[in-house]
Amino acid sequence: MRFYNLDFWLVIIAFTISGAGSVVAAPDFESLTIEDYGTVRQVSELALSWDGELIAYAVVSTAVGGSGVDRSVIVQKAEANAKPVNITIAQDASHLAWIPGTHEVAYIANVDGRSQVFATNIDTGKRRQLTFGSERPLTFKFSNDGKKMGWISQSGHRIESNQPSLFKRLHDGDTGVVIDHKTVRLTHFVNPLFREVGSNGERSLWVRDGNKNPVRSSVPGYVTGFEWSLSGEKLSVRFLADTNPADPFASLYTSIGIFNISSGGFSVIAAANSSSADGEAVYYLGGEWVADAEEIFVRRVITSSFWRSRREWKRISIGDDDEIPSTNDLDWNEIKFYPASAQFVPTDFAGPVVNGVHKGLRSVYQIDPTGLRTASFVKDIEGDLDLVRFSSDQRVSVFVNQSLVRAPEIFVLQDGVVQQITTFNQRINSKRMPNAREVNWRGKDGIKVQGWLLIPPETAGNKGPLPMVTFLHGGPTIPMTNSFAQYYTLYGGVWPYPFEVLALNGISVFIPNYRGTDSFGHVYSNPKHSDVEALNDVVLGIEHLIATGVADEDKLGIAGHSHGAWLGALIMTRMKNFVAASFGEGPQNNILTYIFSPGYLYEKGYHKLWGTGLYQTPQRYIETSPVFYFEGLNTAVLFEAGVESQALSMMGSPKAAHLAGMPTEFVAYPKTGHNIRDPKLKKEVAHRNLDWFLFWVLGHENRDSAKTEQYDRWRDMRHNRCVDTGITPPTYCNDNYTR
């Protein structure tokens, strides 16, 4: 691939998309509501034809009635005001891809009960079948000239054990059950449907040249992906080697090899090692071919524990005889983007570009050994850029763009001009939104820390301190970016905190990308301690916003999910001045977390995380467990959990809070694991969290009669904490507290 002309991309972009960072007066129109979250449409796939004239994309949204998901596949011209092409493509079509040199869009679809690869000609409307046989295609790609096709197929479906789940054996069985302490976790005991993942059917990599019979490649293992060389004569292949040992995380340890189509030979280029002498595991990603060279881009991931890794990249030469080069040298470059698997797109003048997250910003970045920088042709576009696709001459690109205050739409960049070409979220984007901006401050060690801030629109001039809720993401590696309602929609929904609606109701929302978050480099992602640096980052960020007049120190809240729930509770016990908190799916007792987890998470998990084992140094697990430090807190805290995940692990948290005299409520959600997927439950959680923070931080109550019992409980909690307790009264006890 090559860009048409460097000067072409340096043309000043005539149309700038507004997003986080812009501060304008809010028009007088209807505000975003929690109900609106369920109507947001997300682009799950996007493909651009080789000539840049057509796009095909898939849009997903919550189904009408709030049950399930609606999915639509649409084809249209890559230009503003274009209407969808009147053509029939199966709505379950996936892996959308244009065949080079044609106006045929290929996809995997289920027809007559069997999945195969099909292609539909947009000009004629005719459909043809590209794969046959009993094996199910999982993914496919065409060579650059469109004459060859490769695909990965799988024989059968996931193979499940014939044994009943452990829950069934324990509750319905009539004999004793030997428990495998290395693999059994709490979920086995509380979820009747939970069982260990079964093995997958065998996978094969196939290649077909024109109308010739397909050829099966001789990959020594389980194929996970591949990339075509520019000549179409070779494939770089990612695979799980047959020699990989059985391991709960075995699916991570991918190797890379080269398949020579003409000779049928296969050579391993970079071999994964799941267990080295120093305890580090190594695996490889990538395999994209360098423009006009017999080289590939490879990413190396070196892991010392399940939550710590070092990620690097380099160009590896592929000799005529496919000799295996050494990968044990020091000539690797640090990866500073997220995720490490993000696709490299080669260019002949600027090296590779990658569409990923760097320092909390998702965009297109040029990569070279000296670092990472925003590609010149997108540097003036605000907000997140995702699913970026190029025409073959790279004069046209399309992408999904959104921001913290703008729902996603598809845009095209051509001749230096950006144009919006879809309007499926127009109703959402016409609503009143909060203002948003990026914020930066310094950690205790001087390192620059980054985050996001949502503020009520009427305070765009930043007049006086505002109530503020700090939200801490889970992971902890996954960065929070400049995208809309991300925790409500990410991966189908994580834990639906209503950030935007909170800000519209007078409470600012601070979202720090604290230490341990990816996309800021190795040192930032892998701090020395698992608690100290992250805790200091968040505390100093809050203090920075107080000192600069943004946040009211008497009206602070904190929330978090998963790792963020644990960290948020720990911060709550250290700062001691939060009036309200909400924590979802994050146990605050590391002793229980250790005991309830499978044994395989010990040596390379918790022992690395805390520097020791529970039974060797229990004090370390006590000092990192917030529940032991609730005494003296006035924070009103809401705990939430999925009944199939952390509900039992979190039972001690509301008990400890209650014994400490804190107002507290604990809610467990049915049919819910670590994340909430059910649309109705998502809406319920969002409303509960909105009501909780508005009540305890601002003193506001929703007048909905259906919530009478809820507010009766909360008023009783407040009364019990504020009357004759001898405490220094928090804000919610003040006489001027708004009702």
Secondary structure in CASP SS format (residue, H / E / C, confidence):
PFRMAT SS
TARGET T0000
AUTHOR 0000-0000-0000
METHOD secondary structure of the structure
MODEL  1
M C 1.00
R C 1.00
F C 1.00
Y C 1.00
N C 1.00
L H 1.00
D H 1.00
F H 1.00
W H 1.00
L C 1.00
V C 1.00
I C 1.00
I C 1.00
A C 1.00
F C 1.00
T C 1.00
I C 1.00
S C 1.00
G C 1.00
A C 1.00
G C 1.00
S C 1.00
V C 1.00
V C 1.00
A C 1.00
A C 1.00
P C 1.00
D C 1.00
F C 1.00
E C 1.00
S E 1.00
L C 1.00
T C 1.00
I H 1.00
E H 1.00
D H 1.00
Y H 1.00
G C 1.00
T C 1.00
V C 1.00
R C 1.00
Q E 1.00
V E 1.00
S E 1.00
E E 1.00
L E 1.00
A E 1.00
L E 1.00
S C 1.00
W C 1.00
D C 1.00
G C 1.00
E C 1.00
L E 1.00
I E 1.00
A E 1.00
Y E 1.00
A E 1.00
V E 1.00
V E 1.00
S E 1.00
T E 1.00
A C 1.00
V C 1.00
G C 1.00
G C 1.00
S C 1.00
G C 1.00
V E 1.00
D E 1.00
R E 1.00
S E 1.00
V E 1.00
I E 1.00
V E 1.00
Q E 1.00
K E 1.00
A C 1.00
E C 1.00
A C 1.00
N C 1.00
A C 1.00
K C 1.00
P C 1.00
V C 1.00
N C 1.00
I C 1.00
T C 1.00
I C 1.00
A C 1.00
Q C 1.00
D C 1.00
A C 1.00
S E 1.00
H E 1.00
L E 1.00
A E 1.00
W E 1.00
I C 1.00
P C 1.00
G C 1.00
T C 1.00
H C 1.00
E E 1.00
V E 1.00
A E 1.00
Y E 1.00
I E 1.00
A E 1.00
N E 1.00
V E 1.00
D C 1.00
G C 1.00
R E 1.00
S E 1.00
Q E 1.00
V E 1.00
F E 1.00
A E 1.00
T E 1.00
N E 1.00
I C 1.00
D C 1.00
T C 1.00
G C 1.00
K C 1.00
R E 1.00
R E 1.00
Q E 1.00
L C 1.00
T C 1.00
F C 1.00
G C 1.00
S C 1.00
E C 1.00
R E 1.00
P E 1.00
L E 1.00
T E 1.00
F E 1.00
K E 1.00
F E 1.00
S C 1.00
N C 1.00
D C 1.00
G C 1.00
K C 1.00
K E 1.00
M E 1.00
G E 1.00
W E 1.00
I E 1.00
S E 1.00
Q E 1.00
S C 1.00
G C 1.00
H C 1.00
R C 1.00
I E 1.00
E C 1.00
S C 1.00
N C 1.00
Q C 1.00
P C 1.00
S C 1.00
L H 1.00
F H 1.00
K H 1.00
R H 1.00
L H 1.00
H H 1.00
D H 1.00
G C 1.00
D C 1.00
T C 1.00
G C 1.00
V C 1.00
V C 1.00
I C 1.00
D C 1.00
H C 1.00
K C 1.00
T C 1.00
V C 1.00
R C 1.00
L H 1.00
T H 1.00
H H 1.00
F H 1.00
V H 1.00
N C 1.00
P C 1.00
L C 1.00
F C 1.00
R C 1.00
E C 1.00
V C 1.00
G C 1.00
S E 1.00
N C 1.00
G C 1.00
E C 1.00
R E 1.00
S E 1.00
L E 1.00
W E 1.00
V E 1.00
R E 1.00
D E 1.00
G C 1.00
N C 1.00
K C 1.00
N C 1.00
P C 1.00
V E 1.00
R E 1.00
S C 1.00
S C 1.00
V C 1.00
P C 1.00
G E 1.00
Y E 1.00
V E 1.00
T E 1.00
G E 1.00
F E 1.00
E E 1.00
W E 1.00
S C 1.00
L C 1.00
S C 1.00
G C 1.00
E C 1.00
K E 1.00
L E 1.00
S E 1.00
V E 1.00
R E 1.00
F E 1.00
L E 1.00
A E 1.00
D C 1.00
T C 1.00
N C 1.00
P C 1.00
A C 1.00
D C 1.00
P C 1.00
F C 1.00
A H 1.00
S H 1.00
L H 1.00
Y C 1.00
T C 1.00
S E 1.00
I E 1.00
G E 1.00
I E 1.00
F E 1.00
N E 1.00
I C 1.00
S C 1.00
S C 1.00
G C 1.00
G C 1.00
F E 1.00
S E 1.00
V E 1.00
I E 1.00
A E 1.00
A C 1.00
A C 1.00
N E 1.00
S C 1.00
S C 1.00
S C 1.00
A C 1.00
D C 1.00
G C 1.00
E C 1.00
A E 1.00
V E 1.00
Y E 1.00
Y E 1.00
L E 1.00
G E 1.00
G E 1.00
E E 1.00
W E 1.00
V C 1.00
A C 1.00
D C 1.00
A C 1.00
E C 1.00
E E 1.00
I E 1.00
F E 1.00
V E 1.00
R E 1.00
R E 1.00
V E 1.00
I E 1.00
T E 1.00
S E 1.00
S E 1.00
F C 1.00
W C 1.00
R E 1.00
S E 1.00
R E 1.00
R E 1.00
E E 1.00
W E 1.00
K E 1.00
R E 1.00
I E 1.00
S E 1.00
I C 1.00
G C 1.00
D C 1.00
D C 1.00
D C 1.00
E C 1.00
I C 1.00
P C 1.00
S C 1.00
T C 1.00
N C 1.00
D C 1.00
L C 1.00
D C 1.00
W C 1.00
N E 1.00
E E 1.00
I C 1.00
K C 1.00
F C 1.00
Y E 1.00
P C 1.00
A C 1.00
S C 1.00
A C 1.00
Q C 1.00
F E 1.00
V E 1.00
P C 1.00
T C 1.00
D C 1.00
F C 1.00
A C 1.00
G C 1.00
P C 1.00
V E 1.00
V E 1.00
N E 1.00
G E 1.00
V E 1.00
H E 1.00
K C 1.00
G C 1.00
L E 1.00
R E 1.00
S E 1.00
V E 1.00
Y E 1.00
Q E 1.00
I E 1.00
D E 1.00
P C 1.00
T C 1.00
G E 1.00
L E 1.00
R E 1.00
T E 1.00
A C 1.00
S H 1.00
F H 1.00
V H 1.00
K C 1.00
D C 1.00
I C 1.00
E C 1.00
G C 1.00
D E 1.00
L E 1.00
D E 1.00
L E 1.00
V E 1.00
R E 1.00
F E 1.00
S C 1.00
S C 1.00
D C 1.00
Q C 1.00
R C 1.00
V E 1.00
S E 1.00
V E 1.00
F E 1.00
V E 1.00
N E 1.00
Q E 1.00
S E 1.00
L C 1.00
V C 1.00
R E 1.00
A E 1.00
P E 1.00
E E 1.00
I E 1.00
F E 1.00
V E 1.00
L E 1.00
Q E 1.00
D C 1.00
G C 1.00
V E 1.00
V E 1.00
Q E 1.00
Q E 1.00
I C 1.00
T C 1.00
T C 1.00
F C 1.00
N C 1.00
Q H 1.00
R H 1.00
I H 1.00
N H 1.00
S C 1.00
K C 1.00
R E 1.00
M C 1.00
P C 1.00
N E 1.00
A E 1.00
R E 1.00
E E 1.00
V E 1.00
N E 1.00
W E 1.00
R E 1.00
G C 1.00
K C 1.00
D C 1.00
G C 1.00
I C 1.00
K E 1.00
V E 1.00
Q E 1.00
G E 1.00
W E 1.00
L E 1.00
L E 1.00
I E 1.00
P C 1.00
P H 1.00
E H 1.00
T H 1.00
A C 1.00
G C 1.00
N C 1.00
K C 1.00
G C 1.00
P C 1.00
L E 1.00
P E 1.00
M E 1.00
V E 1.00
T E 1.00
F E 1.00
L E 1.00
H C 1.00
G C 1.00
G C 1.00
P C 1.00
T C 1.00
I C 1.00
P C 1.00
M C 1.00
T C 1.00
N C 1.00
S C 1.00
F C 1.00
A C 1.00
Q H 1.00
Y H 1.00
Y H 1.00
T H 1.00
L H 1.00
Y H 1.00
G H 1.00
G C 1.00
V C 1.00
W C 1.00
P C 1.00
Y C 1.00
P C 1.00
F H 1.00
E H 1.00
V H 1.00
L H 1.00
A H 1.00
L H 1.00
N C 1.00
G C 1.00
I C 1.00
S E 1.00
V E 1.00
F E 1.00
I E 1.00
P E 1.00
N E 1.00
Y C 1.00
R C 1.00
G C 1.00
T C 1.00
D C 1.00
S C 1.00
F C 1.00
G C 1.00
H H 1.00
V H 1.00
Y H 1.00
S H 1.00
N C 1.00
P C 1.00
K C 1.00
H C 1.00
S C 1.00
D C 1.00
V H 1.00
E H 1.00
A H 1.00
L H 1.00
N H 1.00
D H 1.00
V H 1.00
V H 1.00
L H 1.00
G H 1.00
I H 1.00
E H 1.00
H H 1.00
L H 1.00
I H 1.00
A H 1.00
T C 1.00
G C 1.00
V C 1.00
A E 1.00
D E 1.00
E E 1.00
D E 1.00
K E 1.00
L E 1.00
G E 1.00
I E 1.00
A E 1.00
G E 1.00
H E 1.00
S C 1.00
H H 1.00
G H 1.00
A H 1.00
W H 1.00
L H 1.00
G H 1.00
A H 1.00
L H 1.00
I H 1.00
M H 1.00
T H 1.00
R H 1.00
M H 1.00
K C 1.00
N C 1.00
F E 1.00
V E 1.00
A E 1.00
A E 1.00
S E 1.00
F E 1.00
G E 1.00
E C 1.00
G C 1.00
P C 1.00
Q C 1.00
N C 1.00
N H 1.00
I H 1.00
L H 1.00
T H 1.00
Y H 1.00
I H 1.00
F H 1.00
S C 1.00
P C 1.00
G H 1.00
Y H 1.00
L H 1.00
Y H 1.00
E H 1.00
K H 1.00
G H 1.00
Y H 1.00
H H 1.00
K H 1.00
L H 1.00
W H 1.00
G C 1.00
T C 1.00
G C 1.00
L C 1.00
Y C 1.00
Q C 1.00
T C 1.00
P H 1.00
Q H 1.00
R H 1.00
Y H 1.00
I H 1.00
E H 1.00
T C 1.00
S C 1.00
P H 1.00
V H 1.00
F H 1.00
Y H 1.00
F C 1.00
E C 1.00
G C 1.00
L C 1.00
N C 1.00
T C 1.00
A E 1.00
V E 1.00
L E 1.00
F E 1.00
E E 1.00
A E 1.00
G E 1.00
V C 1.00
E C 1.00
S C 1.00
Q C 1.00
A C 1.00
L C 1.00
S C 1.00
M C 1.00
M C 1.00
G H 1.00
S H 1.00
P H 1.00
K H 1.00
A H 1.00
A H 1.00
H H 1.00
L H 1.00
A C 1.00
G C 1.00
M C 1.00
P C 1.00
T E 1.00
E E 1.00
F E 1.00
V E 1.00
A E 1.00
Y E 1.00
P C 1.00
K C 1.00
T C 1.00
G C 1.00
H C 1.00
N C 1.00
I C 1.00
R C 1.00
D C 1.00
P H 1.00
K H 1.00
L H 1.00
K H 1.00
K H 1.00
E H 1.00
V H 1.00
A H 1.00
H H 1.00
R H 1.00
N H 1.00
L H 1.00
D H 1.00
W H 1.00
F H 1.00
L H 1.00
F H 1.00
W H 1.00
V H 1.00
L H 1.00
G C 1.00
H C 1.00
E C 1.00
N C 1.00
R C 1.00
D C 1.00
S H 1.00
A H 1.00
K H 1.00
T H 1.00
E H 1.00
Q H 1.00
Y H 1.00
D H 1.00
R H 1.00
W H 1.00
R H 1.00
D H 1.00
M H 1.00
R H 1.00
H H 1.00
N H 1.00
R H 1.00
C H 1.00
V C 1.00
D C 1.00
T C 1.00
G C 1.00
I C 1.00
T C 1.00
P C 1.00
P C 1.00
T H 1.00
Y H 1.00
C H 1.00
N C 1.00
D C 1.00
N C 1.00
Y C 1.00
T C 1.00
R C 1.00
END
